[in-house]
Structures are given as C-alpha cells and as structure tokens.
C-alpha cells in the first residue's frame, strides 16, 4: 500500500505522525488471499502468524481500515463470516484458513464471539457509504441476532456464555455466569440494529431492536449495578454480583446504559489512580484488586489497545471528549516508547502494554504474550485514535459532514481524506492574524468546528481552497 493511499496527518509532535505512517506500512504484510478450498474472499486482512480467521479481530480491524480511502476492501472482510452462516443463524467465531471449516474449542463449544457486527456495519456505513449493502446484509444480521438470543438467553433476560467468549483470558472472573461485557455487547448489537433500521427507513426493524435494547439495558442496570461501588459487576448463576472490578464494566458506556449519575461514578474510576487511572490508560484490572499485576500478567493489569479504544469511544458517548483525547495521547506515548526504545534494540508495537511502566506487558509463564505487531489491536490506537481523538475528526460520508472537536488549538490536521468521492484537507496553524484553519475540497460539504467550552460553528465548505480565522467565527 503506497503512502498516498491513505490520509496524511499533521501534528506538532512528529513521533505521532511517524507511528501513524509506519502502521500503514506494516499493514501490507497482513493481506492474504482466499483459496478454492477455504472459499474466503480474494483479499482479506489477518495476522500473519494465524491459521484461522477470528471474528473479534476482524471486526476490530475494520475500525482503522475504513481510513484507507477505499483503496483496500473493508466490507468483504466480514463476508468470510456471513457466507458461513448456518441454517440456525449461527456464525462461528473462528474458521480455518486451510479448509474454511469452523474451529470450535472445548471452553467455547458454540464458538460464540462478542456480537459486534451491527456496530461495525454502522461505522462502515458512515465512513465508507454503501447503503445498498445494508439492505443486503440485514437478513444475515437478524438471523445471527436470533441465534445468539435463542442459544444463550436465559429466562431472566440475561445472556450466559463461556468466559472465553469475552476475549479476556485469565481475568479473575471465577464463578461468572452472566458476564457484564457480553450482555452489554448484545445491547450494543440491538442498539445498532435499530440504528441500521432507521438508515433503511424500516420502522419495524428499528422498533423491534430498540425494544430489545431497552429490555436488556433495564436488566443490566437493575441486576449488575452496585451503587456503593459505582460499578457494574458480573453475576453468578444465582444472579449475585461478583465484586471484581475489570475493564469489562466500561462496555456499558459504549452502550449508553448508565444514566448521567452512574456514568460520572464510572468515569471517576477511570481517573482514580487506585482504580483504572494509571499512567498508561486503561488496565484490564483495577489497581485495587488483589490480583492486579503491575507488569500486566495478561488480563490482570495489561493495557490492551482494544480496551482503551472501547473506553474512549464510551467516553465520547457522554461528551467527555477532553478526557478521551488526554487519555489517547498518554496511551500513544507509551506505545511510542516501545516503537523507539533506547539502545540498539528494535522498536515494535504490541498486543498489550505494561500499565505502570514503559514496555510491553509481561505474562509470567506465557512466552507467546504479547504478540508483536498485532495490528488488529495496536492500529486502533495508532490510526483510529490518532484521527478521531488526537486530531479530533469525525466524518460521515452519507451526510457529507466533518466534525472537528478539539479541547485546545494546536498545529494539526489531515490531508487527502476521502469523503464520498471528494478528497478534503483540513489543517490548523497559527499565522500573523491568529489561529487559522486551511481547507481544501473538490466538492461542497458541511464542516462543524467545535472548540470545547468556547465556540461551535457549522459552515458549508465550497469546492476549492479557503481559510477561516477562528477568532472571527
């Protein structure tokens, strides 16, 4: 993939630009070809060391691959899973690259993974377009939703799945029967199924899944919330809370489950150094927990870019863009430390990082952890968080809109970002006349500038080059 294939970013710290550019270069080694035997699509993205395609990793990969300006196929990555849907509606979490058959594990016999397809499709729709695609895949998503419901939903309205389905290996969650993260992920699934129904102007779909969302939201709030601790907990078979604070609780922010009061209590945990507010945001286990490992120890304290990404997207749901940006920058500095280590050792990105010191996480007895250059996780930070939270740009192709949300004015921006057959450039700089935004576009679009706490303005941006002084807005 040539450098011109993806947007160019501008930032006052060149190291941030470097980690962004190098990540795109590394993605070239992740493209594989389907075969006559496995029937996978002609080109798909997967970790070079893997011999299976992994539903969770594939879903996460789409969140940065949507920024390739349509130069690589993003939507077809999901076809590898949709085309293997069974009559029951089941889509398994892993399929063999050798023969395309499902790969099931003893600790997860149904092969269930976090049900995030609808969230992924909603994000792709706004970043890539393709409304017709949504109409084609809705029957697949509906059958999948029904399979998850009929297979894992108990009479109390909550979902019971194996802990291995939650993608948090070795987290101290013994006795968990109703995981807070999986139940919340199914609420996210329902929430975005409803949103896809709205996009398709299908009121029946919209109402059906909105009702499912509110039903699950009510159960999570009534059974999993602990007011004294200000936290959501897993439940055991008897619906009793298991009081261990893990990163799993923060999926609830992404699903907009807590009210403002509860959200503030949760966010306080993210800022508290005795909970999740450590130097490198955010560890998988609270510092106050007895099994917290300062070196990481897998999901006993490691900082996984995927969970940091999830928390930051949850903070956005509650308008906490300032905290989201600050934590994104702190997290990226820790990633930069391993990319540019001192001495002669070679730099790299990793699957997970130590929470309280520089370097990758360490899991005693597991030499294969963390996986080096595991981009399905790492690129969520070095690409997606860079564009959306450090620079602060949020785009929607169908709406032809770009929102620029920044807590403070700095030299930064993006160049050659695709907006529905329209390449745009937005860069802020300080001139003799004050802070200025320089814009370039091939077609008309709508630009909203939001300087948090100070000013917000939406303007139509015509084709060609123009600039605006922020003081004059």
C-alpha positions in Angstrom: 0.0 0.0 0.0 1.5 3.3 -1.1 1.6 6.2 1.3 -0.8 8.2 -1.0 -3.4 5.5 -0.5 -4.4 6.8 3.0 -4.9 10.2 4.5 -1.8 12.2 5.7 -1.9 13.5 9.2 -0.3 16.7 10.6 0.6 17.0 14.2 3.1 19.2 16.2 4.8 16.0 17.6 6.4 14.3 14.6 6.6 11.0 16.6 2.8 10.7 16.4 2.9 11.1 12.7 5.7 8.5 12.5 3.8 5.8 14.4 0.7 6.5 12.2 2.7 6.3 8.9 4.6 3.2 10.0 1.4 1.4 11.0 0.0 1.8 7.5 3.3 0.4 6.0 3.1 -2.7 8.3 -0.5 -3.4 7.2 0.9 -4.5 3.8 2.1 -7.8 5.4 -1.4 -8.6 6.7 -3.2 -9.2 3.4 -4.0 -12.8 2.5 -5.8 -14.4 -0.4 -8.7 -16.8 -0.3 -8.3 -20.3 -1.8 -10.6 -22.7 -3.7 -10.5 -24.8 -0.6 -11.4 -22.3 2.1 -13.7 -20.2 -0.2 -12.6 -17.0 1.6 -12.8 -13.7 -0.3 -10.0 -12.9 -2.7 -8.3 -10.5 -0.3 -8.7 -10.3 3.5 -6.8 -8.9 6.4 -5.4 -11.3 9.1 -2.4 -11.6 11.4 0.5 -13.3 9.5 1.0 -15.8 12.3 -2.6 -17.0 12.4 -4.0 -20.1 10.7 -7.7 -19.1 11.4 -9.7 -16.0 10.8 -11.0 -14.6 14.0 -14.4 -12.8 14.2 -13.5 -10.4 17.0 -10.1 -9.4 15.5 -11.8 -8.9 12.0 -14.5 -6.7 13.5 -11.9 -4.5 15.3 -9.7 -4.2 12.2 -12.5 -2.5 10.2 -12.3 0.5 12.6 -8.9 1.5 11.2 -9.2 0.0 7.7 -12.1 2.3 6.9 -9.5 5.1 6.7 -7.7 3.6 3.6 -9.7 5.9 1.3 -11.4 2.8 -0.2 -8.0 1.5 -1.5 -8.4 -1.8 0.2 -11.6 -3.9 0.6 -13.0 -3.5 4.1 -16.6 -4.8 3.8 -15.6 -8.1 2.2 -13.6 -9.0 5.4 -17.0 -9.7 7.0 -18.2 -11.8 4.1 -15.9 -14.5 5.2 -18.2 -14.9 8.2 -21.5 -14.0 6.7 -21.1 -16.6 3.9 -20.6 -19.3 6.5 -23.8 -18.6 8.4 -25.6 -21.8 9.2 -29.3 -22.5 8.9 -29.8 -21.8 12.6 -28.3 -18.3 12.1 -25.1 -19.3 13.8 -21.8 -17.6 12.8 -18.9 -19.1 14.5 -16.0 -17.0 15.9 -13.2 -18.8 14.0 -12.8 -20.5 10.7 -9.7 -22.4 9.4 -7.6 -20.8 6.7 -6.9 -24.4 5.5 -10.4 -25.6 4.6 -12.8 -22.8 5.8 -14.4 -25.0 8.4 -15.4 -23.7 11.9 -12.8 -24.1 14.6 -14.5 -24.8 17.9 -12.8 -25.0 21.3 -13.7 -27.1 24.4 -14.2 -24.0 26.5 -16.4 -22.4 23.9 -18.3 -25.2 22.1 -20.6 -22.9 20.2 -17.8 -20.7 19.0 -19.6 -17.5 20.2 -17.7 -14.2 20.0 -18.7 -10.7 21.0 -21.7 -9.9 18.8 -20.4 -6.6 17.3 -21.4 -6.9 13.6 -24.1 -4.3 13.7 -21.8 -1.7 15.4 -19.1 -2.4 12.8 -21.6 -2.1 9.9 -22.9 1.2 11.3 -19.4 2.6 11.5 -18.5 1.4 8.0 -21.7 3.0 6.6 -20.7 6.4 7.9 -17.0 6.0 6.9 -17.4 4.2 3.5 -21.0 4.6 2.5 -22.8 1.7 0.7 -26.4 1.9 1.8 -27.4 -0.9 -0.6 -25.0 -3.2 1.3 -27.0 -2.7 4.5 -30.2 -3.8 2.8 -28.5 -7.0 1.6 -26.9 -8.0 4.9 -29.8 -7.2 7.3 -31.3 -10.7 6.9 -27.9 -12.1 7.9 -27.6 -9.9 10.9 -31.2 -10.6 12.0 -30.7 -14.3 11.9 -27.5 -14.0 13.8 -29.2 -11.9 16.5 -31.9 -14.5 16.8 -29.3 -17.3 17.1 -27.5 -15.5 19.9 -30.8 -14.9 21.7 -32.2 -18.4 21.3 -28.9 -20.1 22.3 -27.6 -18.0 25.2 -30.5 -16.0 26.7 -31.9 -17.3 30.0 -35.4 -16.8 31.3 -34.3 -13.8 33.4 -33.5 -12.0 30.1 -29.7 -12.1 30.6 -27.1 -14.0 28.4 -25.0 -16.8 29.8 -21.8 -17.5 27.8 -18.4 -19.1 28.4 -15.9 -16.6 29.8 -13.6 -17.4 26.8 -16.2 -15.7 24.6 -15.4 -12.4 26.3 -11.8 -12.1 25.0 -10.3 -11.6 28.4 -8.1 -14.7 29.0 -7.1 -15.3 32.6 -9.1 -12.3 34.0 -10.0 -13.1 37.6 -13.8 -13.7 36.9 -14.3 -17.1 38.5 -17.9 -18.0 39.0 -19.2 -15.6 36.3 -22.3 -16.9 34.7 -23.7 -13.7 33.2 -20.7 -11.6 32.0 -21.4 -7.9 32.1 -19.4 -7.3 28.9 -21.2 -9.9 26.8 -24.6 -8.8 27.9 -23.6 -5.2 27.2 -22.2 -6.2 23.8 -25.6 -7.8 22.9 -27.2 -4.5 24.0 -24.8 -2.7 21.6 -25.8 -5.2 18.9 -29.5 -4.3 19.5 -28.8 -0.6 19.6 -27.1 -0.5 16.3 -29.5 -3.0 14.7 -32.2 -0.4 15.5 -29.9 2.4 14.0 -29.5 0.4 10.8 -33.3 0.0 10.6 -33.5 3.8 10.8 -31.0 4.2 8.0 -33.0 1.8 5.9 -36.2 3.7 6.9 -37.6 0.4 8.2 -39.7 1.3 11.2 -40.4 -2.3 12.1 -36.7 -3.3 12.4 -36.0 0.0 14.2 -38.7 -0.5 16.8 -38.1 -4.3 17.3 -34.4 -3.9 18.2 -35.0 -0.7 20.2 -37.3 -2.6 22.4 -34.7 -5.4 22.8 -32.1 -2.8 23.7 -34.2 -1.2 26.4 -35.2 -4.5 27.8 -31.6 -5.6 28.2 -30.5 -2.2 29.4 -33.1 -2.4 32.2 -31.8 -5.8 33.4 -28.2 -4.7 33.3 -29.0 -1.6 35.3 -31.2 -3.4 37.9 -29.0 -6.5 38.5 -25.4 -5.6 37.6 -25.1 -2.1 39.0 -23.6 -1.6 42.5 -24.4 1.9 43.8 -21.9 1.7 46.8 -19.0 0.9 44.5 -20.2 2.9 41.5 -19.6 -0.1 39.2 -21.2 -2.8 37.1 -20.3 -6.4 38.0 -20.6 -9.8 36.5 -23.2 -12.1 38.0 -23.0 -15.7 39.2 -25.7 -18.4 38.5 -27.8 -17.1 41.3 -27.7 -13.5 39.9 -25.4 -12.5 42.8 -22.8 -9.9 41.9 -19.1 -10.9 41.7 -17.3 -7.8 43.1 -14.2 -7.8 41.0 -13.5 -4.6 39.0 -12.4 -5.4 35.5 -12.4 -3.3 32.3 -15.4 -5.3 31.1 -17.7 -2.9 33.1 -16.9 0.0 30.7 -18.6 -1.6 27.7 -21.7 -0.1 29.4 -20.5 3.4 28.5 -20.3 2.4 24.8 -23.9 1.1 25.0 -25.2 4.2 26.8 -26.5 2.1 29.6 -25.7 4.2 32.7 -27.6 7.4 33.4 -25.5 10.6 33.9 -25.1 10.0 37.6 -23.9 6.4 37.2 -21.7 7.4 34.2 -19.9 10.0 36.3 -19.2 7.4 39.0 -17.8 5.0 36.4 -15.7 7.8 34.8 -14.4 8.6 38.3 -12.9 5.1 38.3 -11.1 5.9 35.1 -9.5 8.9 36.6 -8.7 7.3 40.0 -5.1 6.1 40.2 -6.2 3.4 42.7 -8.7 2.1 40.2 -8.1 2.4 36.4 -6.4 5.8 36.2 -2.9 4.5 35.9 -0.1 6.2 33.9 -1.0 4.2 30.7 -4.8 4.1 30.4 -6.5 1.7 31.0 -5.5 -1.6 32.7 -7.8 -4.6 32.4 -8.0 -5.0 36.2 -8.3 -2.3 38.8 -5.2 -1.5 40.8 -7.1 -2.0 44.0 -7.8 -5.7 43.1 -5.6 -8.2 44.9 -4.7 -10.0 41.7 -3.6 -6.8 39.9 -0.2 -7.4 38.2 1.9 -4.2 37.7 3.7 -6.0 34.8 0.4 -6.8 33.1 0.0 -10.5 33.6 -2.4 -11.0 30.7 -5.8 -9.6 31.7 -4.7 -8.9 35.3 -3.5 -5.4 34.5 -2.2 -5.3 31.0 -3.2 -2.4 28.8 -4.7 -3.7 25.6 -5.2 -1.0 22.9 -8.6 -2.6 22.0 -10.0 -2.0 25.5 -8.5 1.5 25.6 -10.2 2.1 22.3 -13.5 0.8 23.7 -13.3 3.0 26.8 -12.5 6.1 24.8 -15.5 5.5 22.4 -17.6 5.2 25.5 -16.4 8.5 26.9 -17.4 10.1 23.6 -21.0 8.8 24.2 -21.1 11.1 27.3 -19.4 14.1 25.6 -16.2 13.6 27.6 -14.0 14.5 24.5 -11.4 16.2 26.7 -10.7 13.1 28.8 -10.8 10.9 25.7 -8.2 13.0 24.0 -5.9 13.3 27.0 -6.0 9.5 27.6 -5.4 8.8 23.9 -2.3 10.9 23.9 -1.0 9.3 27.2 -1.6 5.9 25.8 0.2 6.7 22.5 3.2 7.9 24.3 3.6 4.5 25.9 3.3 2.9 22.5 6.0 5.3 21.2 8.3 4.1 23.9 8.3 0.6 22.5 8.5 1.9 18.9 11.6 4.0 19.7 13.3 2.1 22.5 16.6 3.3 23.9 19.8 1.5 22.9 20.2 -0.8 19.9 17.0 -3.0 20.4 14.5 -2.9 17.5 11.3 -1.0 18.1 7.8 -2.6 17.7 4.1 -2.3 18.6 2.5 -4.9 20.8 -0.8 -6.7 21.6 -0.6 -5.3 25.2 1.5 -2.9 27.4 2.5 -2.7 31.0 0.2 -0.4 33.0 2.7 1.5 35.2 6.0 1.4 33.3 7.4 1.5 29.8 7.5 -1.6 27.6 5.2 -4.4 26.6 3.2 -6.3 29.2 4.6 -9.5 30.7 2.6 -12.6 31.5 4.7 -15.0 33.6 4.7 -18.5 32.1 3.3 -17.3 28.7 6.2 -16.6 26.4 4.0 -16.0 23.4 2.4 -13.0 25.0 2.2 -10.2 23.9 2.1 -10.8 20.2 4.4 -8.3 18.4 3.0 -6.1 15.7 -0.6 -7.3 16.5 -2.2 -4.7 14.4 -5.9 -5.7 14.9 -5.4 -4.2 18.4 -2.5 -1.8 18.1 -3.7 0.0 15.0 -6.9 1.0 16.8 -4.7 3.4 18.7 -2.0 4.4 16.2 -4.6 5.1 13.4 -8.1 5.4 14.6 -7.5 7.2 17.9 -5.0 9.4 16.1 -7.6 10.6 13.6 -10.7 10.6 15.8 -9.4 11.6 19.2 -5.9 13.2 19.0 -6.7 15.2 15.9 -10.4 15.1 16.7 -12.1 14.4 13.3 -15.4 12.6 12.9 -16.7 12.1 9.4 -20.0 10.8 7.8 -19.9 10.1 4.1 -23.7 9.8 3.7 -24.3 13.1 5.5 -21.3 14.8 3.8 -20.2 16.2 7.2 -17.0 16.5 9.1 -17.0 17.5 12.8 -13.7 18.8 14.3 -13.9 18.5 18.0 -10.8 19.9 19.8 -10.2 20.9 23.5 -7.4 23.3 22.6 -5.9 24.8 19.4 -2.8 23.2 18.1 -0.9 22.7 14.8 -2.6 19.7 13.4 -4.9 18.4 10.7 -5.5 15.9 7.9 -4.7 15.9 4.2 -6.4 13.9 1.4 -9.2 12.3 3.4 -11.9 10.7 1.2 -15.4 12.0 1.7 -17.7 10.3 -0.8 -15.6 10.8 -4.0 -14.4 14.1 -2.5 -10.8 14.5 -1.2 -10.6 17.0 1.6 -7.8 18.7 3.6 -8.3 20.4 7.0 -5.2 21.9 8.8 -5.0 24.4 11.6 -2.0 26.7 12.0 -1.0 29.9 13.7 -0.4 32.8 11.4 0.2 36.5 12.0 -3.5 37.0 12.1 -4.1 34.4 14.7 -5.3 30.7 14.6 -6.3 29.8 11.1 -8.0 26.7 9.5 -7.0 26.0 5.9 -9.4 23.9 4.0 -9.3 22.3 0.5 -12.1 20.3 -1.1 -13.3 19.1 -4.5 -17.0 19.4 -3.7 -19.3 21.0 -1.2 -19.5 19.5 2.3 -20.5 20.7 5.8 -17.9 21.4 8.4 -18.5 21.8 12.1 -15.8 23.3 14.2 -16.2 22.7 18.0 -13.6 24.2 20.3 -14.8 22.7 23.6 -16.3 25.2 26.0 -15.7 28.2 23.8 -17.3 28.1 20.3 -19.1 25.9 17.9 -20.0 26.7 14.3 -21.2 24.8 11.3 -20.4 26.1 7.8 -20.8 24.9 4.2 -17.3 24.5 2.7 -17.3 25.1 -1.0 -15.1 23.4 -3.6 -11.6 24.7 -4.0 -9.3 26.3 -1.3 -10.3 28.6 1.5 -9.4 29.5 5.0 -11.1 30.8 8.1 -9.8 32.7 11.2 -11.1 31.1 14.4 -11.3 34.4 16.2 -13.8 35.6 13.5 -16.1 32.5 13.9 
